[in-house]
């Protein structure tokens, strides 16, 4: 496969992962009690963060002559269904929701690692992917801290 086509494919995979993240955080926000407003705000911020990443990645795909992905991954759809089932049985428990979010954050980190390790991205693209990965790692760590905090409650 041509390098440009491979780069478009890799960037579109990252767009799909971020679309998964947006949908997942919207679902997490919906599964969170209104009394946990700080979590609702966190989940909304995480979804907005991924929206920004999708815009950046989409601009790069377009500049390469491709069409940006607009869907999510099959695994992400299955995962969100599992989140619904889990929320039903856990009573929309904040710790369980945060644990699910951390699982999603781990998946995003793996996707970004794969993008950086398995492809020959040009330096500007690699820089974009590395920057987003680092920011997502900060989000992962924040979700984990909240999860640990709610485990103590």
C-alpha positions as CSV (number, residue, x, y, z in Angstrom):
1,X,0.0,0.0,0.0
2,X,1.2,3.5,-0.8
3,X,2.5,5.5,2.1
4,X,-0.1,8.3,1.6
5,X,-2.9,5.7,1.6
6,X,-1.5,4.0,4.7
7,X,-1.3,7.3,6.5
8,X,-4.9,8.1,5.6
9,X,-5.9,4.6,6.9
10,X,-4.0,5.1,10.2
11,X,-5.4,8.6,10.8
12,X,-8.9,7.3,10.0
13,X,-8.4,4.5,12.6
14,X,-7.5,7.2,15.2
15,X,-10.6,9.2,14.1
16,X,-12.8,6.1,14.8
17,X,-11.1,5.6,18.2
18,X,-11.9,9.2,19.1
19,X,-15.4,8.8,17.8
20,X,-15.7,5.8,20.1
21,X,-14.4,8.0,22.9
22,X,-16.9,10.7,22.2
23,X,-19.8,8.2,22.2
24,X,-18.5,6.5,25.3
25,X,-18.2,9.7,27.3
26,X,-21.6,10.8,26.2
27,X,-23.0,7.4,27.4
28,X,-21.0,7.8,30.7
29,X,-22.5,11.2,31.2
30,X,-26.0,9.9,30.6
31,X,-25.3,7.0,33.1
32,X,-24.1,9.4,35.8
33,X,-26.4,10.8,38.4
34,X,-27.1,14.5,38.3
35,X,-25.7,14.8,41.9
36,X,-22.3,13.9,40.5
37,X,-22.0,17.1,38.4
38,X,-18.2,17.1,38.6
39,X,-18.2,13.7,36.8
40,X,-20.7,14.9,34.2
41,X,-18.4,17.9,33.5
42,X,-15.4,15.6,33.3
43,X,-17.1,13.3,30.8
44,X,-18.3,16.3,28.7
45,X,-14.8,17.7,28.7
46,X,-13.3,14.3,27.5
47,X,-15.9,14.1,24.7
48,X,-15.0,17.7,23.6
49,X,-11.3,16.8,23.7
50,X,-11.9,14.0,21.3
51,X,-14.0,16.2,19.1
52,X,-11.0,18.5,18.8
53,X,-8.7,15.6,17.9
54,X,-11.1,14.4,15.3
55,X,-11.1,17.9,13.7
56,X,-7.2,17.9,13.6
57,X,-7.0,14.3,12.2
58,X,-9.7,15.0,9.7
59,X,-7.9,18.1,8.4
60,X,-4.8,16.0,7.8
61,X,-6.8,13.2,6.0
62,X,-8.3,15.8,3.8
63,X,-4.9,17.4,3.1
64,X,-3.7,14.0,1.9
65,X,-6.7,13.7,-0.4
66,X,-8.7,11.3,1.7
67,X,-12.1,11.2,3.2
68,X,-12.2,11.3,7.0
69,X,-14.0,8.5,8.8
70,X,-17.3,9.4,10.4
71,X,-18.1,6.2,12.1
72,X,-16.9,4.3,15.2
73,X,-15.3,0.9,15.6
74,X,-17.3,-2.3,15.9
75,X,-15.5,-3.0,19.2
76,X,-16.5,0.4,20.5
77,X,-20.2,-0.3,19.7
78,X,-20.0,-3.6,21.5
79,X,-18.3,-1.9,24.5
80,X,-20.9,0.8,24.8
81,X,-23.7,-1.8,24.8
82,X,-21.8,-3.6,27.6
83,X,-21.6,-0.2,29.4
84,X,-25.4,0.0,29.2
85,X,-25.9,-3.5,30.6
86,X,-23.3,-2.9,33.4
87,X,-25.1,0.4,34.3
88,X,-28.4,-1.4,34.6
89,X,-27.0,-3.9,37.0
90,X,-24.7,-1.6,39.0
91,X,-27.3,1.1,39.4
92,X,-25.3,3.7,37.5
93,X,-22.5,3.4,40.1
94,X,-19.8,6.1,39.6
95,X,-16.9,3.8,40.3
96,X,-18.2,1.2,37.7
97,X,-18.7,4.0,35.1
98,X,-15.2,5.3,35.7
99,X,-13.7,1.8,35.5
100,X,-15.4,1.4,32.1
101,X,-14.0,4.8,31.0
102,X,-10.6,3.8,32.1
103,X,-10.9,0.6,29.9
104,X,-11.8,2.9,27.0
105,X,-8.8,5.1,27.7
106,X,-6.6,2.0,27.7
107,X,-7.9,1.1,24.3
108,X,-7.2,4.6,23.0
109,X,-3.6,4.4,24.3
110,X,-3.2,1.1,22.5
111,X,-4.5,2.5,19.2
112,X,-2.1,5.5,19.4
113,X,0.8,3.2,20.3
114,X,-0.1,1.0,17.2
115,X,-0.2,4.1,15.0
116,X,3.2,5.2,16.2
117,X,4.8,1.8,16.2
118,X,3.5,0.1,13.1
119,X,3.6,2.9,10.5
120,X,6.0,5.1,8.7
121,X,4.3,8.4,9.4
122,X,6.1,11.5,8.3
123,X,7.5,13.6,11.1
124,X,4.6,16.2,11.1
125,X,2.0,13.4,11.4
126,X,4.0,11.6,14.0
127,X,4.2,14.8,16.0
128,X,0.5,15.2,15.8
129,X,-0.2,11.6,16.9
130,X,2.4,11.8,19.7
131,X,1.0,15.1,21.0
132,X,-2.6,13.7,21.0
133,X,-1.4,10.4,22.6
134,X,0.4,12.4,25.4
135,X,-2.7,14.5,26.1
136,X,-4.9,11.3,26.1
137,X,-2.5,9.8,28.6
138,X,-3.2,12.7,30.9
139,X,-6.9,12.2,30.5
140,X,-6.4,8.5,31.2
141,X,-4.6,9.3,34.4
142,X,-7.3,11.7,35.5
143,X,-10.0,9.1,35.0
144,X,-8.0,6.7,37.0
145,X,-7.6,9.1,39.9
146,X,-11.3,9.7,39.9
147,X,-12.0,6.0,39.7
148,X,-9.7,5.4,42.7
149,X,-11.4,8.3,44.6
150,X,-14.8,6.8,44.0
151,X,-13.6,3.3,45.1
152,X,-12.9,4.8,48.5
153,X,-16.5,6.1,48.9
